[in-house]
Amino acid sequence: MALVVLAVLAAGCSPAGDPERTDDADPDAIGERLEMVAEGASFVEDEGCFGVDLVGLEDDDVRCGRVEVPLEAAEPDGEQIDLAVAVLDPDAADGDRPLLVLGGGPGEVMVETALTEPVVQRSYQTGRPTIVVDQRGVGHSRPALDCPDIDDDALQGTADEDLEIMLEQVADCRDGLTDEGIDLGAFHHRANAIDVHAVRAALGHDEIDLRGTSYGTHVALHAAALDPDRVGALVLSSPIDPTGNYLQAAAGGFQRALDRVAVLCAADETCAREIGDLDQALTEAVERLDDEPVEVTVAPSDGEETTLTVTPSTFLSGLFSLFYLPDGAFVLPALIDRARDGDVEQLAELQVRIQQQLEEAIAVGMHLSMVCTAEGAHFDVDAALEGVTSQVLVDHWFEHGMTGGAATQRTCETWAVDAEVAAGQIELPRDVPALVVTGGFDHVTPPELGEAVADGLSTAHLVEVPIFGHGPLEGTDLLADGCGRQLVSEFLADPQRAPDTACLDRLPPYQPLTELPQAPL
């Protein structure tokens, strides 16, 4: 499943339905829909918190429930679906606006994570209530657009063979969901943004602050643009620029991240001496695997052994996944150097672990619907390829690999939903202040996207965390003893004033490693 998720994130898809169906409703009509949905929203308590066993929380620390919303905002009295909502610290600081947190992906499971992961709970602590939402189609929201039968373990042939297997699995999932009567085309960006205001109103709040990571920033910006008077401030980690087709802009993110590591390796005496030209080392590793793929047996945390055939495309997908780890960019030179010598065991172990986490964290059906009803339906492969300069990436990753443009086009054709939202035509909420945090090694939402968002807002505090990849605010909180939490709290206390970033000095400097550390990544 993870390869499908990364494919869509990295590249996008071509028109699967009729692009002329794009919903370009005028702002007044959309505003009327939003108001009707918000007025009709109500919160129904779930004292059992969806059957989840709380970890790190007492019963008084959280309030759980469901908010019923119309499947289609234009039909408020039509078919209804529900959103799972958890409010952490519900009684904290009554005078402050609550903070509503939006997951990435698209399709990231949020509620169960917030109820069971103390590290995540601490990262959300700002002295005010924190609202966590499973977006439509995700997690404990109903219906959930899960695709459990999309299985990476079946993908062990060539890139072309694996693509055909994966497309069959995608088609089976689509058929299964539609046979249940689910309209996959009703899961799109605008619906997500309207849902935010339904949750706000259902919980009785006139105004909220929004926090998002990756795709969550897209929803936050869209929701704030729909009703800026109801959103006090935005916290954006690894932001997406919704005024352009972010999938095309992000397609070169992997190339940019690799290039940055190569430049820093060349500037480091040890890395330059031990590895030499990192681009050349990468080419040699890919050529070796192209001639002789390596079979690796991995025993991940669940105890079930997985045999992975490492081909050029799976190897590059593993490097892509590596940038999700806070220290991934540090060890990338060492892993490429080892692969050049035929040793890919540790990278394969990391790849399987990351894929396991993605399988648990992403509702892939919702992911496909969100992308293929918008940016994917307007995706230009040639424009995206302008950001991919390495022939190795073009041949084995973008063009033919499971995380490439051609694979993603066919995935969206198979998912077969019509375009509903015009890509790049979502306005920024210009007068809503924002904290914009980017990662120097971000391979999915490059820093340039965050800079573009900041430039389009009248008050934006732009912070780049140079050593991190995707999700820098979360990594900063982990590795700098609550620094991310401090930045968010200071900003929300006074959104017009830039937060003090001195705590970032506690982060270690970037050091390209030529030998892998003993401690697990």
N, C-alpha and C positions, 0 to 999 in steps of 0.2 A: 504493500500500500504506500509506503513512504516514497517510493520512486514516482508514483503517480502524483502525489502531493507536490514533490519538488519539481516535477515536470511543469505543472501549471504555474507554480510560483515563478519559475525561471523563464518561462517562455510565452505562455498564452495559447490561444487556440483560434481557429478560423471560424467563419460563420457556419453555425450548425443549423440555424433556422433562417428566417427572413429578416435581415437587418432593418428593413423598412418598418418593421413592427416596433422599433425603438420607441419607448414611452417618453416623448418630449412634452409632457403636460406642462401647461403654463404655471408659473409660481403661485398664482391665486388658487388654482384648482388643487395643487399639491397642499397648499396651506389649509384649504378647507378640509381635505382628507385628513391631514394631521390633527386638526382640531377635533374632528368627529371621532377619530380613533382615541385620542387622549381623553375626551369627555366620557367615552364608554368604557374605559379601562378600569378594572378593579383587581385588587390583590386578595388572593385566597390563601390563607395560612396553611402550611404543611408542617405540623408539629414534629413529624418524623424525619424532616429534612431529606425527603426522597429515598428514605431507607439507607442513607449513608451513615456509617459509623464515624462520628466526629473524632478527629485527632488534633490535639492541641487546643481544643475549644470546649468550654462548658456550654450547657444549654442556653444560659443567659447571654452568651457571647454572640449568638447568631439568631437570626429570624429567617425562616425559609418559607417559600410559597410560590404560587404560580400566577402569572398575569395572562389573561386570555386576550388575544388580539385577532382581528380579522385576517384571514389568509391574504385577501386583497384589500388594500386601504380604500379603493374605490367602491367596495361593497361592504360597508361596515356591518350590515346585518346578515351578511353571507356566511360562508364556512369560517369557522373559528379554529385557531391553533393556540397552544399555550407556551409560554416562556418560563423556564425555571429561574428563580431569583433567590439569592442569598444575601442578607444584609449582615455584615460583620460589624461588631461594636454598635448595635442599633441605638443605644442610649447615649452615645458619646456626643459631647459638644452640640447641644441642640441649636445653638445660635449660628453654627457654621453650615454652609452648603454641604450636602453629602457628596461623596466622590463615587461616580459610577464607572466601573472598570469594564473595558471591552477587549475581548480576546482577538488574537490574530488568526492566521491560517490562509484564507478564511476556513472556519470550521473548528477552531480551537475549543476544547472542552474547558470550561472555567469553573463552574460551581463545585464539582466534586474535588477539583484541585484545591480550591479555596477552603473546603471543609476538611481536607485530610493532610495538607502540607503546611506545617508550621513555618517553614522558611518563606513560603508565599504569603502566609498570613502576616508575618512581620513586615514584609516589604510593602504591604498595603496600609500599615498603621500610620495615620496622619493626625490622629486626635479627633477624627470626625467619623460618622457612619460611612462604611464602604459598601456600595451595592455591586454585587457581582452577578452577571447575567450570562446564561447560556443562550446565545443567539438562536434565532429560529432554525430548526433542523439539527441542533447540536445538543449533545449530552443528555441532560434530563428534560429538555424541552421536547414537546410532542407535536407532530411526529419527528423522530430523529432520522436523519438521512445518512445512516451508516452503511458501509459496504464491507462487511467482515470477510467476504469471500475473495476480495482482491488481495492476493497472497504473493509476496515477493519470493517466497520459497520456491514457487513454480517457475521463476524466471531464471533459468540457468543455461539458456542457449545463446545464440548470437543476438545482437541488438534487434535485428529485424524479426527473429523468431520470438523473442521475448515480447516485442511490441504486439504481435498478433495474439499471444496468450493474454496479455494485459487487456487488450481491447475486448476480447471475449468476456473477460471478467467484468469490465466496465459495463458492457451491454447487458450482462446477466443482472447486475445490480440495478441498472436503470429499469429493466423490465420488471424486476421484483418490486421496486418502489412504486412504479406506475400501476402495476397490478393491484396494489393496495389502495389505489385511488389518489395517490399523492401527485399534485401538480408541481413538477420540478421547476417550472418556469416562474413560480410565485416566490421563489427564494432568490432575491436580488438585493442590490445595494440600497435602493430607496426604501424597500420594505424594512430592511434592517434599521435604517436611520429613523423611520417613523416609529418602529418598535421601541427605540430608546425613549422617546417622549411618552409612549404609552406606559412604560415602566415608571418613568418619573411621575406621571400624573397618578398612576395607580397607587403609588406609595405616598401620595399627598404632598409632593414637593413642587413649588412654583419654579424653583431654579436649582440647578445642579452643576457640578464640575464634572468633566469627562477625562478619563485616562485611557489611552489605548497604546498597544504595541503592534507594529507592522500593520496588518489589515485592520486592526482595531482603530488605528489612527484615521483610516479612510472613513469608517463608520462615524467616529467622533466628529471629524470635520464636516461630514455630510449632515449629521444631526444638528450640529451648531449652525450650519448655513440655513437649514430649514426653519429654525426658530432661534436666532441669536439672542433674543431677549431672555430666553430660558436657560442659557448656558453661561456661567460666570467665567470659567477658565478652562483651558485645555492642557493636558500633559501628554506629550507625543513622543514616544520612544520608537526609533527606527521608522520615521513617518513616510507615508506614501503621499505623493502629490496627485490629488484627484482631478486636477485641472488638465492633466495629460494622460495618455495611455501608459500608466506606470509599468505595465508588463513589458512594453517595448524598451522603456528607459532602464528597467532593471535587468534586462537580458544580458547586458554587459557587466553586471555587478560582479559575477564570478571572475571574469577576466580582470577587472579592476583590482579585486582583492588579491588575486595571484600576482599581478604586476607589482603591487605595493610590497608584498613579501619578498619578491625577487629583488627589488631596489634596496630594501633594508638588508637583505642577505649580502648583496654585493658591497654594501657600505660597512659590514661587520667583518673584521679581520678573520675571525675563526670560521665564520660561515663561508666567506669567499674562498678561504684556503681549503676547507674540508669538502665543500660541495661544488665550488666554482659557479658557473652560470646556471642559475636555478631553472630558467626556461629550457636550457639544453638538457638538464637532468630530468625534467618532466617529459620532454620528448623521448629521451632514451628509455625511461620507464614505460611509457605507453607503447613504444615500438617493441620492447621486450615482451610485454603482455599480449600484444597483437600476434606475435609469433608463437608464444607459448603461454596461454592462460594458466593461472595457478588456482588449484582447488584448496580451499581452507575450511577446516571444521572448527566451528566456534561453539563454545558452551556458554551462552549468555546467562543472565541472572535468574531466569525462570527454570534453568536446569535442562532445557530441551536443546539438544545439539542441532546446529544448523550448518549445513554444508553450502558454502558460497564459492562459485566459480568466478574468480576475479579476472575480468576482461578489461580492455581499455575503458569501456563505458562505465562499468561498475567501479573501476578504480577512480575515475574522475568524479563519479557520483559520491564516492567516499570522501574525496577531498572537499567537494562541495558541502557535504554534511558537516565536515570538520569545523567549518566557520561558525556553526551554531554553538560550539563550545567556547566558554570564556577564554580558555588557553589554546584554542585550536590553531590560531595563527602562529603561536610560538613553536609548535611541534611540527608544523607542515614541512619545513625544510628537511628534517630528519626522516619523516615518513616518505618523502619523495626520494631521498637518497637511498633508503632501504629498498624501495620498490625498484630502483634502477639495478639493484643487485639481486632482484627476484624475491625479496622478503616483503610480503604484504600482509602477514598474519595479524600484526597489531592494528593496522588500518582496517582490516576486515572485522576484527572484534569491535572496534569503535563504531563502524558502520552499522553492524547488526544491533548494537545497543541503542544507537540513535534512532534507527528504524523502529525498534520496539517502542521507544518513547513516543514517536510520532503516531504509531498505530493506536496507542492508547489516547493520544491527545487530539486527534483530528477526525471529524466526521467528514469523510472524503466525498460523500454525495453532496452535502451542502457546499463543500469547497468547489466542486465542479459546477454546480448551479450558479454560485455567485460569480465565478470567473466567466463562464460561458454565456451568461446573460448580459455581459457588459464588455470589459476590455478584450476578452477573447474573441468576441464577434466582430471586432474592428482591428484585429491584430495584423500587422504588416511584418512578415518574416524578414524581408530585406532591410527594413528600417531597424529591426532588432539586431540583425547581424552586423550592423555598422559598429556596434560596441564590442564585437567579438573579433579580436585581431589575430589570435593564435589559430593556426591551421589545425593543430591537434584538437583544440576545443571544437572547432567547426566540424571536423571529421568524426570525432568519437563522442562528443557530448551534445552539442547544439543540434546538429543536423540529423544524426542517426541514433544517438544514445537515448536512453529512456528519459533523460531530463532535457531533451532538446525540443526545438521548435516544431519539427515535422511530427514527432510523436505526439506533442500536445495538440496540434491541429486535429489529428485523427481522433484523439481522445474526446475533444469537444464535439466533433462530428458524430461520434458514437453516442455521446450524452444527449444530443439532439434537443436542445432547448432554444427558444427564440430570443433574440436580443430584446432587452427590456429597458436598459439604461444606457444612454449615449456616453461612451467612454470619453473622459476628458472634459465633459461639460458640467461637472459639479463645481459650483463656485465655492471659493474659500470664505469662511466667516470673518471678514476682514477686521472687524473691530472687537473680536473676542481674543483676549490675551492668551499667549501660549508659551509653554516651556517646551522647546524642541531639542531632543537629545539624539545625536547620531553616533554611529560607531565607525571608526576609521577603517576597519576591515569588513564592513557590512557587505555581504555578497548578494543579498536579496533586495534590500532597499538602500542603495548607495547613498553616501552623505549628500550628494548633489540634490537628491529628492527632498531631503530635509531643508537644505538651503533654499530651494525654490519655494517650499511652503512658508518658511520664515520670511522670505522676501515679499510674499503676498499678504502678510498680516501686518497690521499697523503697530502691534506690540507683540514682539516675539523675542524670547531669550534663547539664543542658539548655543548649545553646548556640544562639542565633539569630544568623545572619549576615544583617544587614538588607538588604544590597545585592543578594543573590543570589536566584535563583528556584530551580528544581529541581536537586537534586544539589549543595548548597552546600559539602559537604566537599571534593568534587572541584574545584569552582571556587576555593575558598579555597587549595587546594594550588597551583593554577596562577597565581593573581594575587597571592599574598602569599608567594611564594618558599618553598614547602614548609610553610606554616603548618598545612595539613590533616594532613600527615604527622607534624608535631610534636605536634598535639593527640592523634592516635591513639596515637603511641608513648608519650607520657606517661600516657595513660589505661591502656593495656595493662600498663604497668610497675607501676601501682598503681590498680586499678579502683575502689577505695574513695575515692580522692582526686580531686577535680576538677582537670582539667588547667589549666595557665596559658594564658589566652586573650589575653595581651598582644599576640601576633603578629597578631591580627586588626586591630590599630591600623594595620598597614601597608596595609590595603585602602583604596582611594580612597573618599571620601564619595559618596553618591548625588547625581548632578547631572542633572536632566531636560534633555535636549538639544532645542533647537528647530531646529538645523541638523545634518545628518548629518556625521560625521567623514570625513576623506579616507581614513584607513586602513580596510581591510576589517574587518568585524565578525568 
